[in-house]
Amino acid sequence: MGRSVPPWRTRADAELNALMPFHRALSPNERVLLDQLFNDVRQRRSAGGMLPAHNTWQPVVLSMLIGLMKRLDDLSNRVAALEEMANDD
């Protein structure tokens, strides 16, 4: 039996590939940032595939936001650890 909708991984990769002209128009520093967002999507392919939605952008954006939140949380933890070290002195 065939699928009515291609797998999410295929659709997500197609969406990311469609953004390549935008990617090329960015400065080199901004390209690195966009590449990080793209990697956030790729790292969460399994989770994205769990949504039955036909809208590819919902799991793509959620994956990017989760990646951003993870980096923000990591930075917050580092700042807290540094503040604690400074207070111990």
PDB file of N, CA, C and O in Angstrom:
ATOM      1  N   MET A   1       0.858  -1.176   0.000  1.00  0.00           N
ATOM      2  CA  MET A   1       0.000   0.000   0.000  1.00  0.00           C
ATOM      3  C   MET A   1       0.900   1.234   0.000  1.00  0.00           C
ATOM      4  O   MET A   1       1.842   1.319   0.788  1.00  0.00           O
ATOM      5  N   GLY A   2       0.614   2.178  -0.874  1.00  0.00           N
ATOM      6  CA  GLY A   2       1.415   3.389  -0.997  1.00  0.00           C
ATOM      7  C   GLY A   2       1.070   4.426   0.054  1.00  0.00           C
ATOM      8  O   GLY A   2       0.024   4.372   0.702  1.00  0.00           O
ATOM      9  N   ARG A   3       1.967   5.352   0.197  1.00  0.00           N
ATOM     10  CA  ARG A   3       1.748   6.451   1.138  1.00  0.00           C
ATOM     11  C   ARG A   3       1.093   7.607   0.400  1.00  0.00           C
ATOM     12  O   ARG A   3       1.404   7.876  -0.760  1.00  0.00           O
ATOM     13  N   SER A   4       0.178   8.290   1.089  1.00  0.00           N
ATOM     14  CA  SER A   4      -0.444   9.469   0.489  1.00  0.00           C
ATOM     15  C   SER A   4       0.429  10.704   0.701  1.00  0.00           C
ATOM     16  O   SER A   4       0.330  11.678  -0.044  1.00  0.00           O
ATOM     17  N   VAL A   5       1.286  10.656   1.725  1.00  0.00           N
ATOM     18  CA  VAL A   5       2.176  11.762   2.040  1.00  0.00           C
ATOM     19  C   VAL A   5       3.587  11.187   2.165  1.00  0.00           C
ATOM     20  O   VAL A   5       3.787  10.180   2.846  1.00  0.00           O
ATOM     21  N   PRO A   6       4.565  11.820   1.513  1.00  0.00           N
ATOM     22  CA  PRO A   6       5.935  11.320   1.652  1.00  0.00           C
ATOM     23  C   PRO A   6       6.387  11.366   3.109  1.00  0.00           C
ATOM     24  O   PRO A   6       5.831  12.129   3.899  1.00  0.00           O
ATOM     25  N   PRO A   7       7.383  10.565   3.476  1.00  0.00           N
ATOM     26  CA  PRO A   7       7.868  10.590   4.859  1.00  0.00           C
ATOM     27  C   PRO A   7       8.311  11.996   5.267  1.00  0.00           C
ATOM     28  O   PRO A   7       8.747  12.795   4.438  1.00  0.00           O
ATOM     29  N   TRP A   8       8.187  12.275   6.570  1.00  0.00           N
ATOM     30  CA  TRP A   8       8.520  13.602   7.056  1.00  0.00           C
ATOM     31  C   TRP A   8       9.962  13.961   6.770  1.00  0.00           C
ATOM     32  O   TRP A   8      10.259  15.108   6.437  1.00  0.00           O
ATOM     33  N   ARG A   9      10.851  13.013   6.892  1.00  0.00           N
ATOM     34  CA  ARG A   9      12.265  13.290   6.640  1.00  0.00           C
ATOM     35  C   ARG A   9      12.470  13.810   5.219  1.00  0.00           C
ATOM     36  O   ARG A   9      13.217  14.765   5.010  1.00  0.00           O
ATOM     37  N   THR A  10      11.823  13.198   4.261  1.00  0.00           N
ATOM     38  CA  THR A  10      11.925  13.635   2.867  1.00  0.00           C
ATOM     39  C   THR A  10      11.362  15.033   2.693  1.00  0.00           C
ATOM     40  O   THR A  10      11.956  15.872   2.016  1.00  0.00           O
ATOM     41  N   ARG A  11      10.207  15.282   3.312  1.00  0.00           N
ATOM     42  CA  ARG A  11       9.578  16.610   3.198  1.00  0.00           C
ATOM     43  C   ARG A  11      10.415  17.677   3.895  1.00  0.00           C
ATOM     44  O   ARG A  11      10.564  18.784   3.378  1.00  0.00           O
ATOM     45  N   ALA A  12      10.967  17.349   5.074  1.00  0.00           N
ATOM     46  CA  ALA A  12      11.785  18.318   5.799  1.00  0.00           C
ATOM     47  C   ALA A  12      13.054  18.644   5.013  1.00  0.00           C
ATOM     48  O   ALA A  12      13.437  19.809   4.902  1.00  0.00           O
ATOM     49  N   ASP A  13      13.704  17.615   4.469  1.00  0.00           N
ATOM     50  CA  ASP A  13      14.906  17.852   3.662  1.00  0.00           C
ATOM     51  C   ASP A  13      14.589  18.720   2.445  1.00  0.00           C
ATOM     52  O   ASP A  13      15.384  19.581   2.070  1.00  0.00           O
ATOM     53  N   ALA A  14      13.439  18.495   1.836  1.00  0.00           N
ATOM     54  CA  ALA A  14      13.037  19.304   0.677  1.00  0.00           C
ATOM     55  C   ALA A  14      12.832  20.764   1.089  1.00  0.00           C
ATOM     56  O   ALA A  14      13.219  21.677   0.359  1.00  0.00           O
ATOM     57  N   GLU A  15      12.228  20.980   2.248  1.00  0.00           N
ATOM     58  CA  GLU A  15      12.016  22.352   2.732  1.00  0.00           C
ATOM     59  C   GLU A  15      13.347  23.035   3.025  1.00  0.00           C
ATOM     60  O   GLU A  15      13.539  24.201   2.678  1.00  0.00           O
ATOM     61  N   LEU A  16      14.264  22.314   3.661  1.00  0.00           N
ATOM     62  CA  LEU A  16      15.574  22.892   3.965  1.00  0.00           C
ATOM     63  C   LEU A  16      16.342  23.189   2.676  1.00  0.00           C
ATOM     64  O   LEU A  16      17.002  24.223   2.572  1.00  0.00           O
ATOM     65  N   ASN A  17      16.259  22.295   1.705  1.00  0.00           N
ATOM     66  CA  ASN A  17      16.921  22.526   0.419  1.00  0.00           C
ATOM     67  C   ASN A  17      16.322  23.729  -0.308  1.00  0.00           C
ATOM     68  O   ASN A  17      17.034  24.445  -1.012  1.00  0.00           O
ATOM     69  N   ALA A  18      15.034  23.951  -0.143  1.00  0.00           N
ATOM     70  CA  ALA A  18      14.384  25.094  -0.790  1.00  0.00           C
ATOM     71  C   ALA A  18      14.883  26.421  -0.205  1.00  0.00           C
ATOM     72  O   ALA A  18      14.746  27.472  -0.831  1.00  0.00           O
ATOM     73  N   LEU A  19      15.457  26.363   0.992  1.00  0.00           N
ATOM     74  CA  LEU A  19      15.975  27.570   1.632  1.00  0.00           C
ATOM     75  C   LEU A  19      17.414  27.895   1.238  1.00  0.00           C
ATOM     76  O   LEU A  19      17.971  28.885   1.711  1.00  0.00           O
ATOM     77  N   MET A  20      18.013  27.091   0.397  1.00  0.00           N
ATOM     78  CA  MET A  20      19.422  27.302   0.041  1.00  0.00           C
ATOM     79  C   MET A  20      19.687  28.642  -0.649  1.00  0.00           C
ATOM     80  O   MET A  20      20.733  29.234  -0.382  1.00  0.00           O
ATOM     81  N   PRO A  21      18.814  29.162  -1.518  1.00  0.00           N
ATOM     82  CA  PRO A  21      19.066  30.507  -2.057  1.00  0.00           C
ATOM     83  C   PRO A  21      19.123  31.570  -0.944  1.00  0.00           C
ATOM     84  O   PRO A  21      19.946  32.483  -0.996  1.00  0.00           O
ATOM     85  N   PHE A  22      18.258  31.445   0.043  1.00  0.00           N
ATOM     86  CA  PHE A  22      18.279  32.338   1.201  1.00  0.00           C
ATOM     87  C   PHE A  22      19.599  32.149   1.957  1.00  0.00           C
ATOM     88  O   PHE A  22      20.243  33.122   2.349  1.00  0.00           O
ATOM     89  N   HIS A  23      19.985  30.916   2.151  1.00  0.00           N
ATOM     90  CA  HIS A  23      21.236  30.573   2.842  1.00  0.00           C
ATOM     91  C   HIS A  23      22.426  31.231   2.153  1.00  0.00           C
ATOM     92  O   HIS A  23      23.277  31.827   2.813  1.00  0.00           O
ATOM     93  N   ARG A  24      22.487  31.125   0.830  1.00  0.00           N
ATOM     94  CA  ARG A  24      23.604  31.699   0.076  1.00  0.00           C
ATOM     95  C   ARG A  24      23.637  33.224   0.148  1.00  0.00           C
ATOM     96  O   ARG A  24      24.703  33.825   0.016  1.00  0.00           O
ATOM     97  N   ALA A  25      22.487  33.850   0.354  1.00  0.00           N
ATOM     98  CA  ALA A  25      22.412  35.314   0.406  1.00  0.00           C
ATOM     99  C   ALA A  25      22.857  35.871   1.761  1.00  0.00           C
ATOM    100  O   ALA A  25      23.070  37.077   1.890  1.00  0.00           O
ATOM    101  N   LEU A  26      22.995  35.029   2.747  1.00  0.00           N
ATOM    102  CA  LEU A  26      23.388  35.477   4.082  1.00  0.00           C
ATOM    103  C   LEU A  26      24.892  35.708   4.155  1.00  0.00           C
ATOM    104  O   LEU A  26      25.655  35.207   3.329  1.00  0.00           O
ATOM    105  N   SER A  27      25.297  36.470   5.152  1.00  0.00           N
ATOM    106  CA  SER A  27      26.723  36.645   5.413  1.00  0.00           C
ATOM    107  C   SER A  27      27.275  35.306   5.921  1.00  0.00           C
ATOM    108  O   SER A  27      26.514  34.461   6.393  1.00  0.00           O
ATOM    109  N   PRO A  28      28.583  35.116   5.824  1.00  0.00           N
ATOM    110  CA  PRO A  28      29.156  33.852   6.303  1.00  0.00           C
ATOM    111  C   PRO A  28      28.818  33.544   7.768  1.00  0.00           C
ATOM    112  O   PRO A  28      28.544  32.393   8.108  1.00  0.00           O
ATOM    113  N   ASN A  29      28.836  34.551   8.625  1.00  0.00           N
ATOM    114  CA  ASN A  29      28.495  34.328  10.035  1.00  0.00           C
ATOM    115  C   ASN A  29      27.043  33.887  10.194  1.00  0.00           C
ATOM    116  O   ASN A  29      26.737  33.016  11.009  1.00  0.00           O
ATOM    117  N   GLU A  30      26.158  34.488   9.418  1.00  0.00           N
ATOM    118  CA  GLU A  30      24.739  34.124   9.498  1.00  0.00           C
ATOM    119  C   GLU A  30      24.487  32.740   8.906  1.00  0.00           C
ATOM    120  O   GLU A  30      23.589  32.031   9.360  1.00  0.00           O
ATOM    121  N   ARG A  31      25.266  32.348   7.899  1.00  0.00           N
ATOM    122  CA  ARG A  31      25.130  31.003   7.332  1.00  0.00           C
ATOM    123  C   ARG A  31      25.415  29.941   8.391  1.00  0.00           C
ATOM    124  O   ARG A  31      24.735  28.917   8.459  1.00  0.00           O
ATOM    125  N   VAL A  32      26.419  30.197   9.205  1.00  0.00           N
ATOM    126  CA  VAL A  32      26.757  29.255  10.276  1.00  0.00           C
ATOM    127  C   VAL A  32      25.573  29.101  11.222  1.00  0.00           C
ATOM    128  O   VAL A  32      25.252  27.993  11.651  1.00  0.00           O
ATOM    129  N   LEU A  33      24.929  30.213  11.544  1.00  0.00           N
ATOM    130  CA  LEU A  33      23.772  30.174  12.442  1.00  0.00           C
ATOM    131  C   LEU A  33      22.610  29.405  11.819  1.00  0.00           C
ATOM    132  O   LEU A  33      21.962  28.598  12.485  1.00  0.00           O
ATOM    133  N   LEU A  34      22.353  29.660  10.540  1.00  0.00           N
ATOM    134  CA  LEU A  34      21.274  28.941   9.863  1.00  0.00           C
ATOM    135  C   LEU A  34      21.611  27.456   9.760  1.00  0.00           C
ATOM    136  O   LEU A  34      20.725  26.611   9.888  1.00  0.00           O
ATOM    137  N   ASP A  35      22.868  27.133   9.534  1.00  0.00           N
ATOM    138  CA  ASP A  35      23.280  25.728   9.503  1.00  0.00           C
ATOM    139  C   ASP A  35      22.998  25.046  10.841  1.00  0.00           C
ATOM    140  O   ASP A  35      22.606  23.879  10.875  1.00  0.00           O
ATOM    141  N   GLN A  36      23.196  25.772  11.943  1.00  0.00           N
ATOM    142  CA  GLN A  36      22.885  25.211  13.257  1.00  0.00           C
ATOM    143  C   GLN A  36      21.388  24.913  13.376  1.00  0.00           C
ATOM    144  O   GLN A  36      20.993  23.883  13.922  1.00  0.00           O
ATOM    145  N   LEU A  37      20.569  25.818  12.864  1.00  0.00           N
ATOM    146  CA  LEU A  37      19.118  25.579  12.894  1.00  0.00           C
ATOM    147  C   LEU A  37      18.744  24.380  12.029  1.00  0.00           C
ATOM    148  O   LEU A  37      17.902  23.569  12.416  1.00  0.00           O
ATOM    149  N   PHE A  38      19.368  24.267  10.861  1.00  0.00           N
ATOM    150  CA  PHE A  38      19.138  23.112   9.996  1.00  0.00           C
ATOM    151  C   PHE A  38      19.515  21.816  10.722  1.00  0.00           C
ATOM    152  O   PHE A  38      18.800  20.817  10.632  1.00  0.00           O
ATOM    153  N   ASN A  39      20.634  21.840  11.435  1.00  0.00           N
ATOM    154  CA  ASN A  39      21.074  20.658  12.175  1.00  0.00           C
ATOM    155  C   ASN A  39      20.099  20.312  13.300  1.00  0.00           C
ATOM    156  O   ASN A  39      19.897  19.139  13.614  1.00  0.00           O
ATOM    157  N   ASP A  40      19.496  21.343  13.906  1.00  0.00           N
ATOM    158  CA  ASP A  40      18.482  21.089  14.932  1.00  0.00           C
ATOM    159  C   ASP A  40      17.324  20.286  14.349  1.00  0.00           C
ATOM    160  O   ASP A  40      16.788  19.396  15.009  1.00  0.00           O
ATOM    161  N   VAL A  41      16.942  20.598  13.126  1.00  0.00           N
ATOM    162  CA  VAL A  41      15.858  19.871  12.463  1.00  0.00           C
ATOM    163  C   VAL A  41      16.300  18.434  12.198  1.00  0.00           C
ATOM    164  O   VAL A  41      15.555  17.490  12.461  1.00  0.00           O
ATOM    165  N   ARG A  42      17.505  18.277  11.682  1.00  0.00           N
ATOM    166  CA  ARG A  42      18.002  16.935  11.359  1.00  0.00           C
ATOM    167  C   ARG A  42      18.142  16.062  12.611  1.00  0.00           C
ATOM    168  O   ARG A  42      17.903  14.855  12.555  1.00  0.00           O
ATOM    169  N   GLN A  43      18.526  16.663  13.726  1.00  0.00           N
ATOM    170  CA  GLN A  43      18.691  15.902  14.967  1.00  0.00           C
ATOM    171  C   GLN A  43      17.358  15.437  15.544  1.00  0.00           C
ATOM    172  O   GLN A  43      17.322  14.507  16.350  1.00  0.00           O
ATOM    173  N   ARG A  44      16.289  16.063  15.146  1.00  0.00           N
ATOM    174  CA  ARG A  44      14.972  15.729  15.696  1.00  0.00           C
ATOM    175  C   ARG A  44      14.050  15.117  14.646  1.00  0.00           C
ATOM    176  O   ARG A  44      12.831  15.274  14.712  1.00  0.00           O
ATOM    177  N   ARG A  45      14.634  14.428  13.687  1.00  0.00           N
ATOM    178  CA  ARG A  45      13.843  13.812  12.620  1.00  0.00           C
ATOM    179  C   ARG A  45      12.838  12.810  13.158  1.00  0.00           C
ATOM    180  O   ARG A  45      11.700  12.757  12.692  1.00  0.00           O
ATOM    181  N   SER A  46      13.247  12.025  14.126  1.00  0.00           N
ATOM    182  CA  SER A  46      12.335  11.015  14.677  1.00  0.00           C
ATOM    183  C   SER A  46      11.118  11.665  15.309  1.00  0.00           C
ATOM    184  O   SER A  46       9.991  11.206  15.124  1.00  0.00           O
ATOM    185  N   ALA A  47      11.351  12.735  16.057  1.00  0.00           N
ATOM    186  CA  ALA A  47      10.234  13.431  16.706  1.00  0.00           C
ATOM    187  C   ALA A  47       9.325  14.081  15.661  1.00  0.00           C
ATOM    188  O   ALA A  47       8.101  14.023  15.772  1.00  0.00           O
ATOM    189  N   GLY A  48       9.931  14.695  14.652  1.00  0.00           N
ATOM    190  CA  GLY A  48       9.134  15.329  13.606  1.00  0.00           C
ATOM    191  C   GLY A  48       8.250  14.346  12.863  1.00  0.00           C
ATOM    192  O   GLY A  48       7.133  14.675  12.465  1.00  0.00           O
ATOM    193  N   GLY A  49       8.758  13.143  12.683  1.00  0.00           N
ATOM    194  CA  GLY A  49       7.979  12.124  11.988  1.00  0.00           C
ATOM    195  C   GLY A  49       6.796  11.617  12.775  1.00  0.00           C
ATOM    196  O   GLY A  49       5.930  10.940  12.221  1.00  0.00           O
ATOM    197  N   MET A  50       6.739  11.935  14.066  1.00  0.00           N
ATOM    198  CA  MET A  50       5.620  11.480  14.898  1.00  0.00           C
ATOM    199  C   MET A  50       4.367  12.317  14.687  1.00  0.00           C
ATOM    200  O   MET A  50       3.271  11.904  15.066  1.00  0.00           O
ATOM    201  N   LEU A  51       4.524  13.491  14.085  1.00  0.00           N
ATOM    202  CA  LEU A  51       3.355  14.334  13.837  1.00  0.00           C
ATOM    203  C   LEU A  51       2.740  13.951  12.502  1.00  0.00           C
ATOM    204  O   LEU A  51       3.434  13.943  11.485  1.00  0.00           O
ATOM    205  N   PRO A  52       1.458  13.635  12.485  1.00  0.00           N
ATOM    206  CA  PRO A  52       0.827  13.221  11.239  1.00  0.00           C
ATOM    207  C   PRO A  52       0.439  14.390  10.326  1.00  0.00           C
ATOM    208  O   PRO A  52      -0.172  14.190   9.276  1.00  0.00           O
ATOM    209  N   ALA A  53       0.792  15.583  10.727  1.00  0.00           N
ATOM    210  CA  ALA A  53       0.366  16.772   9.981  1.00  0.00           C
ATOM    211  C   ALA A  53       0.965  16.794   8.582  1.00  0.00           C
ATOM    212  O   ALA A  53       2.072  16.306   8.356  1.00  0.00           O
ATOM    213  N   HIS A  54       0.229  17.356   7.668  1.00  0.00           N
ATOM    214  CA  HIS A  54       0.713  17.558   6.309  1.00  0.00           C
ATOM    215  C   HIS A  54       1.590  18.804   6.240  1.00  0.00           C
ATOM    216  O   HIS A  54       2.316  19.006   5.267  1.00  0.00           O
ATOM    217  N   ASN A  55       1.519  19.632   7.272  1.00  0.00           N
ATOM    218  CA  ASN A  55       2.298  20.860   7.323  1.00  0.00           C
ATOM    219  C   ASN A  55       3.706  20.539   7.810  1.00  0.00           C
ATOM    220  O   ASN A  55       3.906  20.211   8.979  1.00  0.00           O
ATOM    221  N   THR A  56       4.663  20.634   6.925  1.00  0.00           N
ATOM    222  CA  THR A  56       6.050  20.315   7.264  1.00  0.00           C
ATOM    223  C   THR A  56       6.658  21.358   8.175  1.00  0.00           C
ATOM    224  O   THR A  56       7.542  21.045   8.972  1.00  0.00           O
ATOM    225  N   TRP A  57       6.198  22.586   8.071  1.00  0.00           N
ATOM    226  CA  TRP A  57       6.849  23.672   8.806  1.00  0.00           C
ATOM    227  C   TRP A  57       6.631  23.599  10.307  1.00  0.00           C
ATOM    228  O   TRP A  57       7.474  24.081  11.063  1.00  0.00           O
ATOM    229  N   GLN A  58       5.543  23.019  10.763  1.00  0.00           N
ATOM    230  CA  GLN A  58       5.329  22.946  12.212  1.00  0.00           C
ATOM    231  C   GLN A  58       6.449  22.180  12.912  1.00  0.00           C
ATOM    232  O   GLN A  58       7.064  22.728  13.826  1.00  0.00           O
ATOM    233  N   PRO A  59       6.740  20.943  12.527  1.00  0.00           N
ATOM    234  CA  PRO A  59       7.838  20.253  13.206  1.00  0.00           C
ATOM    235  C   PRO A  59       9.205  20.855  12.899  1.00  0.00           C
ATOM    236  O   PRO A  59      10.111  20.770  13.729  1.00  0.00           O
ATOM    237  N   VAL A  60       9.373  21.460  11.729  1.00  0.00           N
ATOM    238  CA  VAL A  60      10.644  22.114  11.405  1.00  0.00           C
ATOM    239  C   VAL A  60      10.892  23.265  12.379  1.00  0.00           C
ATOM    240  O   VAL A  60      11.962  23.357  12.980  1.00  0.00           O
ATOM    241  N   VAL A  61       9.913  24.128  12.528  1.00  0.00           N
ATOM    242  CA  VAL A  61      10.069  25.284  13.419  1.00  0.00           C
ATOM    243  C   VAL A  61      10.178  24.834  14.874  1.00  0.00           C
ATOM    244  O   VAL A  61      10.982  25.381  15.629  1.00  0.00           O
ATOM    245  N   LEU A  62       9.384  23.851  15.272  1.00  0.00           N
ATOM    246  CA  LEU A  62       9.486  23.354  16.643  1.00  0.00           C
ATOM    247  C   LEU A  62      10.875  22.780  16.913  1.00  0.00           C
ATOM    248  O   LEU A  62      11.440  23.004  17.983  1.00  0.00           O
ATOM    249  N   SER A  63      11.419  22.054  15.967  1.00  0.00           N
ATOM    250  CA  SER A  63      12.769  21.499  16.121  1.00  0.00           C
ATOM    251  C   SER A  63      13.803  22.606  16.264  1.00  0.00           C
ATOM    252  O   SER A  63      14.717  22.504  17.081  1.00  0.00           O
ATOM    253  N   MET A  64      13.660  23.661  15.471  1.00  0.00           N
ATOM    254  CA  MET A  64      14.581  24.792  15.572  1.00  0.00           C
ATOM    255  C   MET A  64      14.440  25.486  16.921  1.00  0.00           C
ATOM    256  O   MET A  64      15.441  25.840  17.544  1.00  0.00           O
ATOM    257  N   LEU A  65      13.211  25.680  17.373  1.00  0.00           N
ATOM    258  CA  LEU A  65      12.985  26.339  18.659  1.00  0.00           C
ATOM    259  C   LEU A  65      13.536  25.508  19.814  1.00  0.00           C
ATOM    260  O   LEU A  65      14.114  26.059  20.751  1.00  0.00           O
ATOM    261  N   ILE A  66      13.366  24.203  19.757  1.00  0.00           N
ATOM    262  CA  ILE A  66      13.893  23.340  20.814  1.00  0.00           C
ATOM    263  C   ILE A  66      15.418  23.428  20.836  1.00  0.00           C
ATOM    264  O   ILE A  66      16.025  23.480  21.906  1.00  0.00           O
ATOM    265  N   GLY A  67      16.034  23.445  19.657  1.00  0.00           N
ATOM    266  CA  GLY A  67      17.482  23.598  19.590  1.00  0.00           C
ATOM    267  C   GLY A  67      17.936  24.915  20.202  1.00  0.00           C
ATOM    268  O   GLY A  67      18.925  24.958  20.933  1.00  0.00           O
ATOM    269  N   LEU A  68      17.211  25.989  19.901  1.00  0.00           N
ATOM    270  CA  LEU A  68      17.541  27.293  20.477  1.00  0.00           C
ATOM    271  C   LEU A  68      17.361  27.285  21.989  1.00  0.00           C
ATOM    272  O   LEU A  68      18.191  27.821  22.724  1.00  0.00           O
ATOM    273  N   MET A  69      16.275  26.677  22.446  1.00  0.00           N
ATOM    274  CA  MET A  69      16.028  26.615  23.885  1.00  0.00           C
ATOM    275  C   MET A  69      17.098  25.787  24.587  1.00  0.00           C
ATOM    276  O   MET A  69      17.500  26.115  25.704  1.00  0.00           O
ATOM    277  N   LYS A  70      17.558  24.723  23.948  1.00  0.00           N
ATOM    278  CA  LYS A  70      18.621  23.909  24.534  1.00  0.00           C
ATOM    279  C   LYS A  70      19.900  24.727  24.683  1.00  0.00           C
ATOM    280  O   LYS A  70      20.553  24.674  25.725  1.00  0.00           O
ATOM    281  N   ARG A  71      20.260  25.482  23.647  1.00  0.00           N
ATOM    282  CA  ARG A  71      21.461  26.318  23.735  1.00  0.00           C
ATOM    283  C   ARG A  71      21.299  27.406  24.790  1.00  0.00           C
ATOM    284  O   ARG A  71      22.246  27.710  25.516  1.00  0.00           O
ATOM    285  N   LEU A  72      20.116  27.991  24.881  1.00  0.00           N
ATOM    286  CA  LEU A  72      19.846  29.007  25.896  1.00  0.00           C
ATOM    287  C   LEU A  72      19.945  28.410  27.297  1.00  0.00           C
ATOM    288  O   LEU A  72      20.518  29.027  28.195  1.00  0.00           O
ATOM    289  N   ASP A  73      19.397  27.226  27.485  1.00  0.00           N
ATOM    290  CA  ASP A  73      19.464  26.553  28.774  1.00  0.00           C
ATOM    291  C   ASP A  73      20.911  26.230  29.138  1.00  0.00           C
ATOM    292  O   ASP A  73      21.322  26.421  30.283  1.00  0.00           O
ATOM    293  N   ASP A  74      21.683  25.741  28.169  1.00  0.00           N
ATOM    294  CA  ASP A  74      23.101  25.454  28.418  1.00  0.00           C
ATOM    295  C   ASP A  74      23.847  26.720  28.851  1.00  0.00           C
ATOM    296  O   ASP A  74      24.636  26.688  29.796  1.00  0.00           O
ATOM    297  N   LEU A  75      23.595  27.827  28.159  1.00  0.00           N
ATOM    298  CA  LEU A  75      24.241  29.093  28.515  1.00  0.00           C
ATOM    299  C   LEU A  75      23.799  29.580  29.899  1.00  0.00           C
ATOM    300  O   LEU A  75      24.618  30.071  30.675  1.00  0.00           O
ATOM    301  N   SER A  76      22.533  29.447  30.200  1.00  0.00           N
ATOM    302  CA  SER A  76      22.027  29.857  31.523  1.00  0.00           C
ATOM    303  C   SER A  76      22.698  29.050  32.629  1.00  0.00           C
ATOM    304  O   SER A  76      23.060  29.588  33.675  1.00  0.00           O
ATOM    305  N   ASN A  77      22.859  27.748  32.380  1.00  0.00           N
ATOM    306  CA  ASN A  77      23.524  26.901  33.375  1.00  0.00           C
ATOM    307  C   ASN A  77      24.985  27.294  33.537  1.00  0.00           C
ATOM    308  O   ASN A  77      25.509  27.281  34.651  1.00  0.00           O
ATOM    309  N   ARG A  78      25.637  27.638  32.453  1.00  0.00           N
ATOM    310  CA  ARG A  78      27.036  28.070  32.538  1.00  0.00           C
ATOM    311  C   ARG A  78      27.166  29.384  33.297  1.00  0.00           C
ATOM    312  O   ARG A  78      28.069  29.544  34.118  1.00  0.00           O
ATOM    313  N   VAL A  79      26.262  30.325  33.023  1.00  0.00           N
ATOM    314  CA  VAL A  79      26.289  31.608  33.741  1.00  0.00           C
ATOM    315  C   VAL A  79      26.049  31.369  35.232  1.00  0.00           C
ATOM    316  O   VAL A  79      26.734  31.957  36.069  1.00  0.00           O
ATOM    317  N   ALA A  80      25.096  30.523  35.567  1.00  0.00           N
ATOM    318  CA  ALA A  80      24.809  30.237  36.974  1.00  0.00           C
ATOM    319  C   ALA A  80      26.017  29.612  37.658  1.00  0.00           C
ATOM    320  O   ALA A  80      26.332  29.953  38.798  1.00  0.00           O
ATOM    321  N   ALA A  81      26.697  28.695  36.967  1.00  0.00           N
ATOM    322  CA  ALA A  81      27.886  28.060  37.542  1.00  0.00           C
ATOM    323  C   ALA A  81      28.995  29.084  37.746  1.00  0.00           C
ATOM    324  O   ALA A  81      29.681  29.058  38.768  1.00  0.00           O
ATOM    325  N   LEU A  82      29.178  29.986  36.783  1.00  0.00           N
ATOM    326  CA  LEU A  82      30.199  31.027  36.926  1.00  0.00           C
ATOM    327  C   LEU A  82      29.865  31.988  38.062  1.00  0.00           C
ATOM    328  O   LEU A  82      30.747  32.403  38.814  1.00  0.00           O
ATOM    329  N   GLU A  83      28.583  32.337  38.183  1.00  0.00           N
ATOM    330  CA  GLU A  83      28.176  33.212  39.276  1.00  0.00           C
ATOM    331  C   GLU A  83      28.409  32.541  40.619  1.00  0.00           C
ATOM    332  O   GLU A  83      28.841  33.188  41.572  1.00  0.00           O
ATOM    333  N   GLU A  84      28.128  31.260  40.698  1.00  0.00           N
ATOM    334  CA  GLU A  84      28.346  30.525  41.944  1.00  0.00           C
ATOM    335  C   GLU A  84      29.831  30.475  42.285  1.00  0.00           C
ATOM    336  O   GLU A  84      30.209  30.631  43.445  1.00  0.00           O
ATOM    337  N   MET A  85      30.666  30.258  41.283  1.00  0.00           N
ATOM    338  CA  MET A  85      32.115  30.254  41.504  1.00  0.00           C
ATOM    339  C   MET A  85      32.596  31.631  41.978  1.00  0.00           C
ATOM    340  O   MET A  85      33.451  31.723  42.859  1.00  0.00           O
ATOM    341  N   ALA A  86      32.042  32.698  41.390  1.00  0.00           N
ATOM    342  CA  ALA A  86      32.441  34.053  41.767  1.00  0.00           C
ATOM    343  C   ALA A  86      32.011  34.368  43.191  1.00  0.00           C
ATOM    344  O   ALA A  86      32.726  35.059  43.916  1.00  0.00           O
ATOM    345  N   ASN A  87      30.843  33.865  43.602  1.00  0.00           N
ATOM    346  CA  ASN A  87      30.359  34.102  44.960  1.00  0.00           C
ATOM    347  C   ASN A  87      31.132  33.314  45.997  1.00  0.00           C
ATOM    348  O   ASN A  87      31.209  33.725  47.155  1.00  0.00           O
ATOM    349  N   ASP A  88      31.706  32.189  45.600  1.00  0.00           N
ATOM    350  CA  ASP A  88      32.495  31.355  46.516  1.00  0.00           C
ATOM    351  C   ASP A  88      33.841  31.996  46.844  1.00  0.00           C
ATOM    352  O   ASP A  88      34.449  31.681  47.867  1.00  0.00           O
ATOM    353  N   ASP A  89      34.302  32.890  45.981  1.00  0.00           N
ATOM    354  CA  ASP A  89      35.620  33.528  46.193  1.00  0.00           C
ATOM    355  C   ASP A  89      35.583  34.596  47.230  1.00  0.00           C
ATOM    356  O   ASP A  89      36.608  35.215  47.515  1.00  0.00           O
TER     357      ASP A  89
END
